[in-house]
């Protein structure tokens, strides 16, 4: 993606889509500009790939963009303005620069912890140093890894991840689960060992039902590392297929395919209701931001979005 194409993905707006039968369109809705306890802002990243520092100014595609320090400053600013914020990641934190080669992911986890990440799922590259390598640096991450369709019971990662997590933001109950891509054929057997891969669609439906019906969550989010779309293999499970073949999920935050979506995409689920899907490329070039506005009954009334570019305009 060159700079011109990249900038086309940026900007902000409101999503003119029906998330529920009584959804109001967000245009001309003055409360959107006023932070309140009845709104929830989701900040998210994916496929960071150990890009700690910004790309060099001589880099032809995205010069002087990205960088963990800039992202941290932006996140801090948003949190100073809004009270209900969740910061999430959709996997592939590891691999891509010498920082990973030297520190094995320790630095990435420490910096994400300092930024206050609330949760992440695992991507295929997070297995690149094997299960032992992940476990070694895992204590540096002060946030949970949510892996619902990886069964680690016969491995050294048993107990190191969670199947789901529930967050309560001023009375708004948010349930989160995570699904990852098939490791066989993509990751060396020695690196994932006896990890069992469970069907992502069946797993997603199970946890969507569990969180929505048993745990009474007001909102259900899927952290996905299965990829947004596969045009050369349309039957391969992707976020688009996951959205269409499940229900009870409000938002899918994706990864793996490094897709720069121009805005969150809306798909009909199997019950005919809309589910949002978003992905913000790779390398920390963007910080995804989606804000949900709730009525007094904790039903979503409006949604706004603003993909935030990470560049030298952010002062650190």
C-alpha positions as CSV (number, residue, x, y, z in Angstrom):
1,X,0.0,0.0,0.0
2,X,1.5,3.4,-1.0
3,X,1.0,6.6,1.0
4,X,-1.9,7.8,-1.2
5,X,-3.8,4.5,-0.9
6,X,-3.0,4.4,2.8
7,X,-4.5,7.8,3.5
8,X,-7.7,6.8,1.7
9,X,-8.3,4.4,4.6
10,X,-8.2,7.1,7.1
11,X,-10.7,9.6,8.4
12,X,-13.8,9.3,10.6
13,X,-17.5,9.0,10.2
14,X,-20.6,7.3,11.4
15,X,-21.9,4.0,10.3
16,X,-25.2,4.2,8.5
17,X,-26.2,0.7,9.1
18,X,-28.8,-1.3,11.0
19,X,-27.3,-3.1,14.0
20,X,-30.7,-3.5,15.6
21,X,-34.2,-2.8,14.4
22,X,-34.4,0.4,16.4
23,X,-31.0,1.8,15.5
24,X,-30.9,5.5,14.9
25,X,-28.6,6.7,12.2
26,X,-25.7,8.6,13.7
27,X,-25.6,11.5,11.3
28,X,-26.6,14.8,13.0
29,X,-26.7,13.1,16.4
30,X,-25.1,15.8,18.7
31,X,-24.3,13.4,21.6
32,X,-21.7,11.7,19.4
33,X,-19.2,14.4,20.3
34,X,-19.8,14.2,24.0
35,X,-18.1,11.5,26.0
36,X,-20.4,9.8,28.5
37,X,-20.8,6.7,30.6
38,X,-23.3,5.4,27.9
39,X,-20.7,5.0,25.3
40,X,-17.9,2.4,24.8
41,X,-14.8,3.0,22.7
42,X,-13.0,0.0,21.3
43,X,-9.4,0.7,20.3
44,X,-7.7,-2.2,18.5
45,X,-4.6,-3.3,16.6
46,X,-3.5,-6.5,14.8
47,X,-0.4,-7.9,13.2
48,X,2.0,-5.6,15.0
49,X,5.0,-7.9,13.9
50,X,7.5,-6.4,16.4
51,X,7.5,-3.0,14.7
52,X,8.6,-1.1,17.8
53,X,10.0,1.8,16.0
54,X,8.5,3.9,13.1
55,X,9.4,3.0,9.6
56,X,12.3,5.1,8.3
57,X,11.6,8.3,6.5
58,X,13.2,6.8,3.4
59,X,10.8,3.9,3.4
60,X,8.8,4.2,0.1
61,X,5.5,2.9,1.2
62,X,4.8,4.3,4.7
63,X,7.6,6.7,5.5
64,X,8.0,7.7,9.1
65,X,4.7,6.0,10.1
66,X,4.0,3.7,13.0
67,X,5.9,3.3,16.3
68,X,4.9,2.0,19.7
69,X,5.7,5.3,21.5
70,X,3.4,7.3,19.3
71,X,0.6,4.8,19.7
72,X,1.0,4.9,23.5
73,X,0.7,8.7,23.4
74,X,-2.4,8.6,21.3
75,X,-4.0,5.9,23.5
76,X,-3.2,8.0,26.6
77,X,-4.8,11.1,25.0
78,X,-8.0,9.1,24.1
79,X,-8.2,7.7,27.6
80,X,-7.9,11.2,29.1
81,X,-11.0,12.2,27.1
82,X,-13.1,9.1,27.4
83,X,-13.9,6.9,30.5
84,X,-15.1,3.7,28.9
85,X,-12.2,2.3,26.7
86,X,-11.2,-1.2,25.8
87,X,-7.8,-1.8,24.1
88,X,-7.6,-5.1,22.2
89,X,-5.3,-6.9,19.8
90,X,-5.9,-9.7,17.3
91,X,-2.6,-11.5,17.3
92,X,0.8,-11.7,15.5
93,X,2.5,-9.5,17.9
94,X,5.8,-11.4,17.2
95,X,8.2,-11.6,14.2
96,X,9.3,-9.0,11.7
97,X,12.2,-7.0,13.2
98,X,15.5,-7.8,15.1
99,X,13.7,-6.8,18.4
100,X,11.9,-10.2,18.2
101,X,15.1,-12.0,17.2
102,X,17.0,-10.6,20.2
103,X,14.2,-10.5,22.9
104,X,11.8,-13.1,21.8
105,X,8.7,-11.0,22.4
106,X,9.6,-9.8,25.8
107,X,9.8,-6.2,24.7
108,X,6.5,-6.2,22.8
109,X,4.6,-7.6,25.8
110,X,6.2,-5.1,28.2
111,X,5.3,-2.2,26.0
112,X,1.8,-3.4,25.4
113,X,1.4,-3.8,29.2
114,X,2.5,-0.3,29.7
115,X,-0.1,0.9,27.1
116,X,-2.7,-0.9,29.2
117,X,-3.9,-3.5,26.7
118,X,-7.0,-5.2,28.1
119,X,-6.7,-8.5,26.0
120,X,-5.2,-10.1,23.0
121,X,-5.6,-13.3,21.1
122,X,-2.7,-15.4,19.5
123,X,-1.8,-15.4,15.9
124,X,0.2,-18.0,14.0
125,X,3.5,-16.0,14.3
126,X,3.1,-16.0,18.1
127,X,4.2,-19.6,17.9
128,X,7.4,-18.8,16.0
129,X,9.6,-19.6,19.1
130,X,7.5,-22.6,19.9
131,X,5.3,-23.1,23.0
132,X,8.3,-22.8,25.2
133,X,9.3,-19.5,23.7
134,X,5.8,-18.0,24.3
135,X,5.6,-19.3,27.8
136,X,9.0,-17.8,28.6
137,X,7.9,-14.3,27.8
138,X,4.2,-14.6,28.8
139,X,4.7,-13.2,32.3
140,X,5.7,-9.8,30.7
141,X,2.1,-9.5,29.4
142,X,-0.1,-8.1,32.1
143,X,-3.2,-8.8,30.1
144,X,-5.0,-12.1,29.1
145,X,-4.6,-14.0,25.9
146,X,-8.1,-15.2,24.8
147,X,-7.9,-18.4,22.7
148,X,-11.2,-20.2,22.4
149,X,-10.5,-22.6,19.6
150,X,-6.9,-23.6,20.6
151,X,-7.0,-26.4,23.2
152,X,-3.7,-26.4,25.1
153,X,-4.6,-29.0,27.7
154,X,-1.8,-31.4,26.6
155,X,0.8,-28.7,26.3
156,X,2.9,-26.4,28.5
157,X,0.6,-23.5,27.7
158,X,-2.3,-25.2,29.6
159,X,-3.6,-22.5,31.9
160,X,-1.7,-19.7,30.2
161,X,-4.6,-18.6,28.1
162,X,-8.4,-18.0,28.7
163,X,-11.4,-19.2,26.7
164,X,-13.3,-15.9,27.3
165,X,-13.2,-12.8,29.3
166,X,-15.9,-10.4,30.5
167,X,-15.3,-6.7,31.1
168,X,-17.7,-4.4,32.9
169,X,-17.5,-0.8,31.8
170,X,-19.8,1.4,33.9
171,X,-22.5,-1.2,33.8
172,X,-21.9,-2.2,30.1
173,X,-21.1,-5.9,30.2
174,X,-18.7,-6.9,27.3
175,X,-17.9,-10.5,26.6
176,X,-14.9,-11.3,24.5
177,X,-13.7,-14.6,22.9
178,X,-11.0,-15.4,20.4
179,X,-10.5,-17.6,17.4
180,X,-7.2,-18.5,15.6
181,X,-6.3,-19.9,12.3
182,X,-5.5,-23.6,11.6
183,X,-1.9,-24.1,12.6
184,X,-1.2,-27.3,10.7
185,X,0.5,-26.5,7.4
186,X,1.2,-23.0,8.5
187,X,3.3,-23.5,11.7
188,X,5.8,-26.2,12.2
189,X,4.5,-29.1,14.2
190,X,7.3,-28.8,16.7
191,X,6.3,-25.2,17.4
192,X,2.7,-25.9,18.3
193,X,3.1,-29.5,19.7
194,X,-0.2,-31.1,20.8
195,X,-2.2,-28.0,20.5
196,X,-5.7,-29.0,19.3
197,X,-7.4,-26.8,16.7
198,X,-11.2,-26.6,17.1
199,X,-13.6,-25.4,14.4
200,X,-13.7,-21.6,14.6
201,X,-17.4,-21.3,13.5
202,X,-18.7,-23.9,16.0
203,X,-16.5,-22.4,18.7
204,X,-17.6,-18.9,17.9
205,X,-21.2,-19.8,18.1
206,X,-20.7,-21.7,21.4
207,X,-19.1,-18.7,23.1
208,X,-21.5,-16.2,21.5
209,X,-24.4,-18.1,23.0
210,X,-22.7,-18.6,26.3
211,X,-21.7,-14.9,26.7
212,X,-25.0,-13.6,25.4
213,X,-27.5,-16.0,27.1
214,X,-25.8,-17.4,30.2
215,X,-23.5,-14.5,31.1
216,X,-26.1,-11.8,30.0
217,X,-23.5,-9.7,28.2
218,X,-24.7,-6.5,26.5
219,X,-22.1,-6.8,23.8
220,X,-20.1,-9.7,22.4
221,X,-16.7,-9.2,20.6
222,X,-14.7,-11.8,18.7
223,X,-10.9,-11.3,18.5
224,X,-10.1,-13.1,15.3
225,X,-6.9,-14.2,13.6
226,X,-8.4,-16.2,10.7
227,X,-8.2,-13.5,8.0
228,X,-10.7,-11.1,6.5
229,X,-11.3,-12.7,3.1
230,X,-9.7,-15.2,0.7
231,X,-10.7,-14.4,-2.9
232,X,-8.7,-17.3,-4.3
233,X,-10.3,-19.7,-1.9
234,X,-13.8,-18.4,-1.1
235,X,-14.8,-21.4,1.0
236,X,-11.9,-21.0,3.4
237,X,-13.1,-19.8,6.8
238,X,-12.6,-16.1,7.1
239,X,-14.1,-13.2,9.1
240,X,-16.7,-12.7,6.4
241,X,-17.8,-16.4,6.5
242,X,-17.7,-16.4,10.3
243,X,-20.0,-13.4,10.4
244,X,-22.5,-14.9,8.0
245,X,-22.6,-18.3,9.7
246,X,-23.0,-17.3,13.4
247,X,-25.3,-15.0,15.4
248,X,-25.0,-13.1,18.7
249,X,-21.7,-11.4,17.8
250,X,-21.7,-7.6,17.6
251,X,-18.1,-7.0,16.5
252,X,-15.3,-9.1,14.9
253,X,-11.8,-7.5,15.2
254,X,-9.7,-9.3,12.6
255,X,-6.1,-10.1,11.8
256,X,-3.8,-12.3,9.7
257,X,-4.4,-11.0,6.2
258,X,-3.0,-7.5,6.9
259,X,-6.2,-5.9,5.4
260,X,-6.5,-2.2,5.6
261,X,-10.3,-1.8,5.7
262,X,-11.5,1.8,4.8
263,X,-14.1,1.5,7.5
264,X,-15.7,-1.2,9.6
265,X,-17.7,-3.5,7.3
266,X,-21.2,-4.7,8.0
267,X,-22.4,-8.2,7.2
268,X,-25.7,-10.0,7.8
269,X,-25.4,-12.9,10.3
270,X,-27.4,-16.1,10.0
271,X,-30.3,-14.4,11.8
272,X,-30.4,-11.5,9.5
273,X,-28.9,-9.0,11.9
274,X,-25.8,-7.0,11.2
275,X,-22.3,-7.7,12.6
276,X,-19.4,-5.3,12.2
277,X,-16.0,-6.5,11.0
278,X,-12.8,-4.4,11.2
279,X,-9.1,-4.8,10.6
280,X,-6.4,-2.2,10.5
281,X,-3.6,-3.6,8.3
282,X,-0.4,-4.4,10.0
283,X,2.8,-3.0,11.7
284,X,0.9,-0.6,14.0
285,X,0.3,1.9,11.1
286,X,-3.2,2.5,12.3
287,X,-5.1,2.4,15.6
288,X,-8.6,1.3,15.0
289,X,-11.3,3.2,17.0
290,X,-15.0,2.3,17.1
291,X,-17.4,3.9,19.5
292,X,-20.7,2.4,20.5
293,X,-23.5,4.5,22.0
294,X,-26.0,2.9,24.2
295,X,-29.5,3.9,25.3
296,X,-30.7,3.6,28.9
297,X,-31.5,-0.1,28.4
298,X,-27.9,-0.8,27.2
299,X,-29.0,-1.3,23.6
300,X,-26.7,0.0,20.9
301,X,-28.3,3.1,19.3
302,X,-25.4,4.5,17.2
303,X,-21.9,3.7,16.1
304,X,-19.0,6.0,15.0
305,X,-15.6,5.2,13.8
306,X,-12.2,6.9,13.2
307,X,-9.1,5.0,12.1
308,X,-6.2,6.9,13.6
309,X,-3.0,7.2,11.7
310,X,0.2,6.8,13.7
311,X,2.8,9.3,12.4
312,X,5.0,12.1,13.4
313,X,2.1,14.4,14.1
314,X,1.7,12.6,17.4
315,X,4.0,14.1,19.9
316,X,5.7,11.8,22.4
